[in-house]
Amino acid sequence: MSQNIIDELIWRDAINQQTDAEGLRKYVSNHKISLYCGVDPTGDSMHIGHLIPFMMLKRFQEFGHHPYILIGGATGTIGDPSGRTSERQLQTMEQVQHNVDCLTQQMRDLFFDETNEHELTMVNNYDWTSNLSLLDFLRDFGKNFNINTMLAKDIVSSRLDSGISFTEFTYQILQSMDFLHLFKEHEVRLQIGGADQWGNITAGLDLIRKKEGFEAEAFGLTIPLMLKADGTKFGKTAGGAIWLDPKKTSPYEFYQFWLNQDDRDVVKYLKFFTFLTQDDITILEGKVATEPHKREAQKTLAKEMTLFVHGEAALADALTITEALFSGDVKQLTAKQIEDGFSNMPSAEIGKEDKNLIDWLIETKIEPSKRQAREDVTNGAIYINGDRIKETDFVITANNSFDERFIIVRKGKKKYTLVHLV
């Protein structure tokens, strides 16, 4: 492993912009740096896009530095205009607090364990912002921000045509106050964020220098915009975002997302999201070039990410479901595994009463006609819970189901339908 965290980040293609590259390299070579990244509670779960800067925090921690995770209990009530073309819908304070609680627990599950409780700190900017009066805000902080400078920043200038409220306009002041507070109270000297956070980060550095003197050592670093090889945004699928909450995106779906990455992208994601060594990743890169059909890099990426986010038991479930669907032997699955593995597959509903297979296939719309149903059954194209059924007089009963909830039908090699018994 590289001796300097900056060298490691460069190898992993994880640096976009730095405010003082030479100064930061020198500082981290000689000091243990405290650094932070924040997330606003706009929802009750993060998605994989949110993970990008926090994997950077974790990597700094691996090199012996001290990360701070900031939950934006205050800024979340305002809304960051970065990367948006329209005003956010304000949430109630109750909803914001609910989201804060959820994200706080999610962060603890991801980044805290018994070995690092004192090497990682979590803070909430509501704690130092909520009691600030309007007059103090204007006199102590607003006075340090030039309107022309604020208007010139991309986060504001990109919204001038479509419109931006005074509320969102002040967001960069609030985020700057966070950097100043952490600098003064915890000696946090580095803020990291996505590429769209450059304007907010530099505004914070300006405030620190105005308040603490221009000799104050503080730095900003942003991460490249994560795009797929086809130019589309990373982390989005036809079904929407890939969430970290297993109730929103099951561990099986999460595993499959990483497993299905393009050969052109997989090495980039191994570098950015995993903690595999450079040697390990280089070996996998070679396998992508020489044995792409084995998809060793994708399998490793999927395992590493599912283990990191969801743990060993969830990874084991994801592997079990994947193998069952690949082999067609689904009888080994539990009802919960079926629910997770088939959530995005075609589904149908039917009553629990006994019914002839041909009629049952018609009623569930798996087959378009009795003639086609008889032909497919006779030819061995229909599987019920993994078993090939060739008898047209076969009767479907609740005994054929998983916990009297599901029956899995496979037509041909890979066309699955999950039938719910109601």
C-alpha positions in Angstrom: 0.0 0.0 0.0 1.2 3.6 -0.7 2.8 5.3 2.3 0.8 8.5 1.6 -3.0 8.6 1.4 -2.7 11.1 -1.5 -0.7 8.6 -3.5 -3.3 6.0 -2.8 -6.2 8.3 -3.9 -4.3 9.2 -7.1 -3.9 5.5 -7.9 -7.6 4.9 -7.3 -8.5 7.9 -9.6 -10.4 9.4 -6.6 -9.3 13.0 -6.8 -11.1 15.7 -8.9 -10.0 19.1 -7.5 -7.9 20.2 -4.6 -7.6 23.7 -3.1 -3.9 23.2 -2.2 -2.6 19.9 -3.4 1.0 20.5 -2.3 0.0 21.8 1.1 -2.4 18.9 1.8 0.2 16.3 0.7 2.8 17.9 3.1 0.3 18.1 5.9 -0.9 14.5 5.8 2.7 13.3 5.5 3.6 14.9 8.8 0.3 15.0 10.7 -2.8 12.9 11.5 -5.5 15.0 9.8 -9.1 15.4 10.9 -11.4 15.7 8.0 -15.2 15.6 7.3 -17.9 15.0 4.9 -21.6 15.7 5.3 -24.9 14.3 4.2 -28.3 16.0 4.4 -31.3 14.0 5.7 -33.4 14.5 2.6 -34.6 10.9 2.9 -34.6 8.1 5.4 -31.9 6.1 3.6 -28.8 6.8 1.6 -28.3 5.3 -1.8 -25.0 4.1 -3.3 -24.3 7.6 -4.8 -24.1 8.9 -1.2 -21.4 6.3 -0.4 -18.9 7.8 -2.8 -17.4 10.5 -0.5 -17.8 8.4 2.6 -15.7 5.6 1.2 -13.0 8.3 1.0 -13.5 9.1 4.7 -13.1 5.4 5.4 -9.9 5.2 3.3 -8.4 8.2 5.2 -9.2 6.3 8.4 -7.4 3.2 7.1 -4.3 5.4 6.9 -4.6 6.5 10.5 -6.4 9.9 10.1 -9.6 11.0 12.0 -12.8 11.2 10.0 -15.9 13.2 11.1 -19.3 12.3 9.6 -21.7 15.2 9.6 -25.4 14.7 9.5 -27.1 17.9 8.3 -29.9 18.2 10.7 -29.9 22.0 10.1 -28.9 22.2 6.4 -31.4 19.4 5.7 -34.2 21.8 6.6 -33.0 24.2 4.0 -32.0 22.1 1.0 -28.7 22.2 -1.0 -29.2 23.7 -4.5 -26.1 21.9 -5.8 -26.9 19.8 -8.8 -30.6 20.8 -8.9 -32.6 22.7 -11.5 -35.5 23.4 -9.2 -36.3 24.3 -5.6 -36.6 21.4 -3.1 -39.9 20.7 -1.4 -39.3 21.6 2.3 -39.9 18.8 4.8 -41.5 19.1 8.1 -39.2 19.3 11.1 -40.6 15.9 12.3 -39.7 14.3 8.9 -36.2 15.8 9.0 -35.7 14.4 12.5 -36.9 11.0 11.5 -34.5 11.0 8.5 -31.7 12.2 10.8 -32.3 9.2 13.1 -32.3 6.8 10.2 -29.2 8.1 8.6 -27.3 8.2 11.9 -28.1 4.6 12.5 -27.1 3.7 8.9 -23.8 5.5 9.3 -23.1 3.7 12.6 -23.9 0.3 11.0 -21.6 1.1 8.1 -18.6 2.8 9.6 -18.4 2.1 13.3 -17.2 -1.0 15.1 -15.7 -1.9 18.4 -12.2 -1.2 17.1 -12.7 2.3 15.8 -15.2 4.0 18.2 -12.6 6.6 19.1 -11.2 7.0 15.6 -14.4 8.2 14.0 -16.7 10.9 15.2 -20.3 11.7 14.2 -21.8 15.2 14.5 -25.0 17.0 13.7 -24.9 20.7 12.5 -28.3 21.3 14.2 -26.4 21.3 17.5 -24.5 24.5 16.8 -27.0 26.1 14.4 -30.4 25.8 16.0 -29.9 28.4 18.7 -28.3 31.1 16.5 -30.5 34.2 16.2 -31.2 35.8 12.8 -29.3 39.0 13.9 -26.2 37.0 15.0 -26.3 35.0 11.7 -26.4 38.2 9.6 -23.8 40.1 11.7 -21.3 37.3 12.5 -21.5 35.3 9.2 -23.5 37.1 6.5 -21.2 40.0 6.7 -18.3 37.8 5.5 -20.0 36.8 2.2 -19.9 38.9 -0.9 -23.1 38.7 -3.0 -21.2 38.9 -6.3 -18.9 36.1 -5.3 -21.9 33.9 -4.2 -23.7 34.6 -7.5 -20.6 33.6 -9.5 -20.4 30.1 -8.0 -21.9 27.3 -10.1 -24.3 26.2 -7.4 -26.1 29.5 -7.6 -25.3 30.7 -11.2 -26.8 27.5 -12.6 -30.1 28.3 -11.0 -30.4 32.0 -11.8 -32.5 31.4 -14.9 -34.9 28.9 -13.3 -35.0 30.8 -10.0 -33.5 30.3 -6.5 -35.1 31.3 -3.2 -33.2 33.2 -0.6 -33.5 30.1 1.6 -31.5 27.9 -0.8 -29.2 30.9 -1.7 -28.0 30.9 2.0 -27.1 27.2 1.9 -23.5 27.8 1.2 -23.3 30.1 4.2 -24.6 27.4 6.5 -22.2 24.8 5.1 -19.4 27.3 5.5 -20.3 27.7 9.1 -20.0 23.9 9.5 -16.4 23.9 8.3 -15.6 26.9 10.5 -17.2 25.3 13.6 -15.4 21.9 13.0 -12.1 23.7 12.4 -12.3 25.7 15.6 -13.8 23.1 17.9 -12.2 19.9 16.5 -9.3 21.0 14.4 -10.9 19.6 11.3 -8.7 20.8 8.4 -10.1 19.1 5.4 -13.6 18.9 3.8 -14.2 16.4 1.1 -17.3 16.1 -1.2 -18.6 15.4 -4.6 -17.6 17.5 -7.6 -20.8 19.6 -7.2 -19.6 20.6 -3.7 -16.6 22.6 -4.9 -18.4 26.0 -4.5 -19.6 25.2 -1.0 -16.2 23.9 0.1 -14.3 26.9 -1.2 -16.8 29.2 0.5 -16.1 27.5 3.8 -12.3 27.9 3.3 -12.8 31.6 2.7 -14.8 32.0 5.9 -12.2 30.2 7.9 -9.5 32.5 6.6 -11.5 35.6 7.3 -12.4 34.5 10.8 -9.2 32.7 11.8 -6.5 34.5 9.7 -5.1 33.7 6.3 -2.4 31.6 7.8 -5.0 29.0 8.9 -4.2 25.6 7.4 -7.4 24.2 5.9 -8.0 22.3 2.7 -10.7 21.2 0.3 -10.9 18.1 -2.0 -13.6 16.9 -4.3 -14.2 13.5 -5.9 -14.7 13.0 -9.7 -18.3 12.7 -11.0 -19.0 9.0 -11.2 -20.2 8.2 -14.7 -20.6 4.8 -16.4 -18.7 3.9 -19.6 -21.9 4.7 -21.6 -21.9 8.3 -20.2 -24.9 7.8 -17.9 -25.0 8.5 -14.2 -23.7 5.9 -11.9 -26.1 4.3 -9.4 -29.3 4.7 -11.4 -31.2 1.8 -12.9 -34.5 1.4 -14.7 -36.0 0.6 -11.3 -34.6 3.7 -9.7 -31.8 4.3 -7.1 -29.9 1.5 -5.4 -30.6 2.1 -1.7 -28.6 1.0 1.3 -31.7 0.2 3.3 -32.5 -3.5 2.7 -36.2 -2.8 2.8 -35.8 -0.5 -0.2 -33.3 -2.5 -2.2 -32.9 -6.2 -1.0 -29.3 -7.5 -0.5 -29.9 -9.8 -3.5 -30.8 -6.9 -5.8 -27.8 -5.0 -4.3 -25.5 -7.9 -5.1 -26.9 -8.2 -8.6 -26.4 -4.5 -9.3 -22.6 -4.8 -8.7 -22.5 -8.3 -10.5 -23.9 -6.8 -13.7 -21.4 -4.0 -14.1 -19.8 -3.5 -17.5 -16.3 -4.8 -18.1 -15.3 -1.2 -18.9 -16.4 0.0 -15.5 -15.7 -2.8 -13.0 -12.0 -2.0 -12.4 -12.9 1.7 -11.7 -15.5 0.6 -9.1 -13.1 -1.9 -7.5 -10.6 0.9 -7.0 -13.1 3.3 -5.7 -15.5 1.2 -3.6 -13.4 -1.7 -2.2 -10.4 -1.9 0.1 -8.7 -4.6 -1.9 -5.0 -4.0 -2.3 -3.5 -2.6 -5.5 -2.0 -6.0 -6.3 -5.4 -7.7 -5.9 -7.1 -5.2 -8.2 -4.3 -5.4 -10.7 -4.8 -9.2 -10.9 -8.5 -8.8 -11.4 -7.9 -6.2 -14.1 -5.8 -8.8 -15.9 -8.7 -11.3 -15.7 -11.1 -8.8 -17.2 -8.8 -8.5 -20.2 -8.0 -12.2 -20.6 -11.0 -14.1 -19.1 -14.0 -11.6 -19.3 -16.5 -14.5 -19.5 -15.7 -15.6 -16.0 -16.6 -12.2 -14.6 -14.2 -12.7 -11.6 -13.9 -8.9 -11.1 -17.7 -8.4 -11.0 -18.1 -11.3 -8.6 -15.5 -9.9 -6.3 -16.9 -6.4 -6.5 -20.4 -7.7 -5.7 -19.2 -9.8 -2.8 -17.1 -7.0 -1.3 -19.8 -4.4 -1.5 -22.7 -6.6 -0.3 -20.5 -7.7 2.7 -19.6 -4.1 3.5 -23.1 -2.7 3.4 -25.3 -5.7 4.5 -23.0 -8.2 6.3 -22.1 -11.9 6.0 -25.6 -13.3 6.5 -27.1 -11.1 3.7 -24.3 -11.9 1.4 -24.8 -15.6 2.0 -28.5 -15.2 1.1 -27.7 -13.2 -2.0 -25.3 -16.0 -3.2 -27.8 -18.7 -2.4 -30.5 -16.9 -4.5 -28.1 -16.2 -7.3 -27.0 -19.9 -7.5 -30.6 -21.1 -7.3 -31.8 -19.0 -10.1 -28.8 -19.9 -12.2 -29.2 -23.6 -11.7 -33.0 -23.6 -11.6 -33.0 -25.5 -8.3 -35.2 -23.1 -6.3 -36.6 -25.6 -3.8 -33.8 -24.8 -1.4 -34.9 -21.2 -1.1 -36.9 -19.8 1.9 -40.0 -17.7 1.4 -38.0 -14.6 2.4 -35.3 -15.4 -0.1 -37.9 -15.8 -2.8 -39.5 -12.5 -1.8 -36.1 -10.8 -2.2 -34.9 -12.6 -5.3 -38.1 -12.3 -7.3 -39.2 -8.7 -6.3 -38.5 -7.3 -9.8 -39.6 -10.3 -11.8 -43.0 -10.8 -13.4 -45.7 -11.8 -10.9 -49.3 -13.0 -10.8 -52.0 -13.7 -8.2 -54.3 -16.6 -7.8 -56.5 -18.2 -5.1 -55.2 -21.1 -3.0 -57.8 -23.7 -4.1 -56.7 -26.8 -6.0 -56.8 -26.3 -9.8 -55.7 -28.2 -12.9 -52.3 -27.0 -14.2 -53.6 -26.0 -17.6 -56.4 -23.9 -16.2 -54.0 -22.5 -13.6 -51.5 -21.4 -16.2 -54.3 -19.6 -18.1 -55.7 -17.9 -15.0 -52.2 -16.6 -14.0 -51.7 -15.4 -17.6 -48.4 -17.4 -17.9 -49.9 -19.0 -20.9 -52.1 -17.3 -23.6 -54.3 -20.3 -24.4 -55.0 -23.8 -23.4 -53.5 -25.1 -26.7 -50.2 -23.3 -25.9 -50.3 -24.4 -22.3 -50.8 -28.1 -23.2 -48.0 -27.9 -25.8 -45.5 -26.3 -23.4 -46.4 -28.8 -20.6 -46.1 -31.8 -22.9 -42.8 -30.5 -24.3 -41.3 -30.1 -20.8 -41.1 -26.3 -20.9 -43.0 -25.8 -17.6 -41.3 -26.0 -14.2 -43.1 -25.6 -10.9 -40.8 -24.8 -8.0 -37.9 -26.2 -10.0 -39.6 -29.5 -10.9 -40.4 -30.2 -14.6 -44.1 -31.0 -15.0 -45.1 -32.9 -18.2 -48.5 -34.2 -17.2 -51.4 -32.1 -18.4 -53.7 -33.5 -15.7 -51.3 -32.3 -12.9 -53.2 -30.5 -10.1 -51.7 -27.4 -8.4 -52.4 -27.3 -4.6 -51.2 -25.3 -1.7 -48.8 -28.1 -1.0 -46.9 -26.9 -4.1 -46.2 -23.6 -2.5 -43.6 -22.0 -0.2 -45.3 -21.3 3.1 -48.6 -21.1 1.2 -47.5 -17.8 -0.1 -45.5 -18.3 -3.4 -45.2 -20.7 -6.3 -42.3 -20.2 -8.7 -43.0 -21.0 -12.4 -40.3 -21.3 -14.9 -41.2 -21.4 -18.6 -38.3 -22.4 -20.8 -34.7 -21.7 -19.6 -35.0 -18.4 -17.8 -38.5 -17.0 -17.9 -39.6 -16.9 -14.3 -43.0 -15.8 -12.8 -43.6 -15.5 -9.1 -47.2 -16.5 -8.3 -48.7 -15.1 -5.1 -51.4 -17.2 -3.4 -54.2 -15.0 -2.1 
